[in-house]
Amino acid sequence: MGDLPVYDVVLLPPQEAGIRSVQLSQQCAERAATEFTLGEDGPYAHLSLYMANFTPAQREAAASLLRSISAQTPRISLDGDHFAGNEQGMFELFYRTSQALTRLQEEVIAALAPLRTGLRHRDPVGRVLSEYRLTAPPLARDNLERYGYDEVGELFRPHITMTRFQQRAHQVDPAALPPAQAFTATYRTLALCVMGEHGTCTDIVETFDLAADAPSPSPALP
């Protein structure tokens, strides 16, 4: 199903956290060669909840379901926790997981996973998923088979990817980083985006305000 567009259901950061993300992404690119740099006009800073292939009709159905979910979901406060790079060159800001955020992801996946067509061709780091699921750890393999997406449940680690370094082993000097807590924010916008290479969000199809009356509590999970 690699000929179908891949869509990413995401939370978009509020203005201040979004600006900080763009600035940090650009600072990373000034120090080392990168695959992409976040920008105010794309690729967009985002926190992914679910990725899937959709036909045009499935995309319209997904947007309708997200509109309903957002109307019943309060704003979600998230605490910036730490930065980390991985062996794939991704440099990321991680948030503390909360019950409200986990609940939102579960609702999104329950609604949208039945719509998807097949399995995405590649994941954000470039692995061919039909091959990767044969050797993936059991939990990731189970998530791929059930949902078409591996970062669910215990594997959900909410984050914003700031950039991907061309030299995959490149490390960012911690002294050059702002405090992760500076990205603490109240998230108000769910969005359906077109996913590009490296897991970037290249186009925003539609946004949905988290519109329930009371803000969600956000106790950190162990």
C-alpha positions as CSV (number, residue, x, y, z in Angstrom):
1,M,0.0,0.0,0.0
2,G,3.0,2.3,-0.5
3,D,1.2,4.2,-3.2
4,L,-1.3,5.7,-0.7
5,P,-0.5,8.8,1.2
6,V,0.5,8.3,4.8
7,Y,-1.3,10.5,7.4
8,D,-0.3,11.4,10.9
9,V,-2.7,12.3,13.6
10,V,-0.9,14.7,15.8
11,L,-1.1,17.3,18.5
12,L,0.2,20.7,17.3
13,P,2.1,22.7,20.0
14,P,0.8,26.1,21.1
15,Q,2.5,29.1,19.7
16,E,5.3,29.5,22.2
17,A,6.3,25.8,22.3
18,G,6.1,25.7,18.5
19,I,8.4,28.7,18.1
20,R,10.9,27.2,20.6
21,S,10.8,23.9,18.6
22,V,11.6,25.7,15.3
23,Q,14.4,27.7,16.9
24,L,16.0,24.6,18.4
25,S,15.7,22.7,15.1
26,Q,17.4,25.5,13.3
27,Q,20.1,25.7,15.9
28,C,20.8,22.0,15.5
29,A,21.1,22.5,11.7
30,E,23.7,25.2,12.3
31,R,25.9,22.8,14.2
32,A,25.7,19.7,12.0
33,A,24.2,18.5,8.7
34,T,20.5,17.5,9.1
35,E,17.8,15.8,7.0
36,F,15.2,18.4,7.8
37,T,14.6,21.6,9.7
38,L,11.3,22.5,11.3
39,G,9.7,25.7,10.2
40,E,6.6,27.8,10.8
41,D,5.4,26.9,7.3
42,G,6.5,23.3,7.5
43,P,7.7,20.8,8.2
44,Y,5.6,21.4,11.4
45,A,6.5,20.7,15.0
46,H,4.1,18.0,16.2
47,L,3.5,15.2,18.7
48,S,2.4,12.0,16.8
49,L,-0.5,9.9,18.1
50,Y,-1.1,7.6,15.1
51,M,0.1,7.0,11.5
52,A,-1.8,5.2,8.8
53,N,-2.5,4.9,5.0
54,F,-5.9,6.2,4.0
55,T,-7.7,6.4,0.7
56,P,-9.4,9.8,0.1
57,A,-12.7,8.4,1.4
58,Q,-11.0,7.0,4.5
59,R,-9.3,10.3,5.1
60,E,-12.7,12.1,5.0
61,A,-14.1,9.5,7.5
62,A,-11.0,9.9,9.7
63,A,-11.4,13.7,9.7
64,S,-15.1,13.4,10.8
65,L,-14.2,11.0,13.6
66,L,-11.4,13.3,14.8
67,R,-13.8,16.2,14.8
68,S,-16.0,14.3,17.1
69,I,-13.2,13.2,19.4
70,S,-11.8,16.7,19.7
71,A,-15.2,18.1,20.6
72,Q,-15.3,15.8,23.6
73,T,-11.6,16.2,24.7
74,P,-10.4,18.9,27.0
75,R,-7.1,20.7,26.5
76,I,-4.1,18.6,27.7
77,S,-1.3,20.0,29.8
78,L,2.1,18.3,29.1
79,D,5.3,18.6,31.0
80,G,8.6,18.8,29.1
81,D,10.9,16.1,30.5
82,H,14.1,15.5,28.6
83,F,16.0,15.6,25.3
84,A,17.5,12.5,23.7
85,G,19.0,11.3,20.5
86,N,18.8,7.8,19.1
87,E,20.9,5.5,16.9
88,Q,18.8,6.6,13.9
89,G,19.9,10.2,14.2
90,M,16.6,11.5,15.5
91,F,16.9,14.2,18.1
92,E,13.8,14.6,20.2
93,L,12.1,16.4,23.1
94,F,10.2,13.9,25.3
95,Y,7.2,14.8,27.3
96,R,6.0,13.1,30.5
97,T,3.2,10.7,29.6
98,S,-0.1,11.5,31.2
99,Q,-3.4,9.7,31.6
100,A,-5.2,12.4,29.5
101,L,-2.7,12.0,26.6
102,T,-2.8,8.2,26.8
103,R,-6.6,8.2,26.8
104,L,-6.6,10.5,23.7
105,Q,-4.3,8.2,21.8
106,E,-6.4,5.2,22.7
107,E,-9.6,7.0,21.4
108,V,-7.9,8.0,18.2
109,I,-6.6,4.6,17.4
110,A,-9.9,2.8,18.3
111,A,-11.7,5.1,15.9
112,L,-9.2,5.3,13.0
113,A,-7.3,2.0,13.0
114,P,-10.3,0.1,11.5
115,L,-10.3,2.6,8.5
116,R,-6.7,2.1,7.5
117,T,-5.7,0.3,4.3
118,G,-2.9,-2.2,4.8
119,L,0.4,-1.3,6.4
120,R,2.5,1.8,5.8
121,H,5.5,1.1,3.5
122,R,8.2,2.7,5.8
123,D,8.3,4.0,9.3
124,P,9.9,7.4,10.1
125,V,13.4,6.0,10.3
126,G,13.1,4.3,6.9
127,R,12.5,0.7,7.9
128,V,10.3,-1.3,5.5
129,L,7.5,-2.3,7.9
130,S,6.5,-5.5,6.1
131,E,10.1,-6.7,6.8
132,Y,10.6,-5.0,10.2
133,R,7.6,-6.6,11.8
134,L,9.1,-10.0,11.1
135,T,12.0,-9.2,13.4
136,A,10.5,-6.5,15.7
137,P,10.3,-7.1,19.4
138,P,7.0,-8.9,20.3
139,L,5.1,-5.8,21.6
140,A,6.0,-3.7,18.6
141,R,5.2,-6.6,16.2
142,D,1.8,-7.1,18.0
143,N,1.0,-3.3,17.7
144,L,1.9,-3.3,14.0
145,E,-0.3,-6.3,13.3
146,R,-3.3,-4.9,15.3
147,Y,-3.0,-1.2,14.6
148,G,-0.5,-0.7,11.8
149,Y,1.5,1.5,14.2
150,D,4.0,0.3,16.8
151,E,4.2,3.2,19.3
152,V,1.1,2.3,21.3
153,G,0.6,1.4,25.0
154,E,3.9,0.7,26.7
155,L,5.8,1.9,23.6
156,F,4.1,5.3,23.4
157,R,6.7,7.9,24.3
158,P,5.2,11.3,23.5
159,H,7.8,13.5,21.8
160,I,8.6,16.2,19.3
161,T,11.3,15.3,16.8
162,M,13.4,18.4,16.3
163,T,15.6,17.1,13.5
164,R,17.4,14.1,12.1
165,F,21.2,14.3,11.8
166,Q,22.8,13.0,8.6
167,Q,25.6,11.5,10.8
168,R,23.3,9.2,12.8
169,A,25.7,9.1,15.8
170,H,25.9,12.9,16.2
171,Q,25.4,14.0,19.8
172,V,24.0,17.4,20.9
173,D,26.0,19.2,23.6
174,P,23.6,19.3,26.6
175,A,25.1,22.7,27.5
176,A,23.6,24.1,24.3
177,L,20.1,23.0,25.0
178,P,17.3,25.0,26.7
179,P,15.6,23.3,29.7
180,A,13.1,20.7,28.6
181,Q,10.7,22.3,31.0
182,A,10.6,25.4,28.8
183,F,8.5,23.3,26.4
184,T,5.8,22.6,29.0
185,A,2.6,23.7,27.5
186,T,-1.2,23.2,27.2
187,Y,-2.0,21.5,24.0
188,R,-5.2,22.6,22.4
189,T,-5.1,21.5,18.7
190,L,-5.5,18.0,17.2
191,A,-4.6,17.8,13.5
192,L,-4.6,15.4,10.6
193,C,-1.4,15.9,8.6
194,V,0.3,14.4,5.5
195,M,3.4,12.6,6.6
196,G,6.6,13.1,4.7
197,E,10.0,11.5,4.8
198,H,11.6,11.1,8.3
199,G,8.2,11.3,9.9
200,T,7.8,15.0,9.1
201,C,4.4,16.6,8.9
202,T,4.5,18.4,5.5
203,D,0.9,19.5,5.1
204,I,-1.9,20.1,7.6
205,V,-5.1,18.6,6.2
206,E,-7.4,19.9,9.0
207,T,-7.1,21.0,12.6
208,F,-9.6,20.3,15.4
209,D,-9.8,22.3,18.6
210,L,-9.9,20.4,21.9
211,A,-13.1,21.9,22.9
212,A,-14.5,20.2,26.0
213,D,-15.0,22.6,28.9
214,A,-12.6,21.6,31.6
215,P,-8.8,21.1,31.2
216,S,-7.8,17.4,31.6
217,P,-5.8,16.6,34.7
218,S,-2.4,15.3,33.8
219,P,-0.8,13.2,36.5
220,A,2.4,11.6,35.3
221,L,2.3,7.9,34.9
222,P,5.0,5.8,36.5
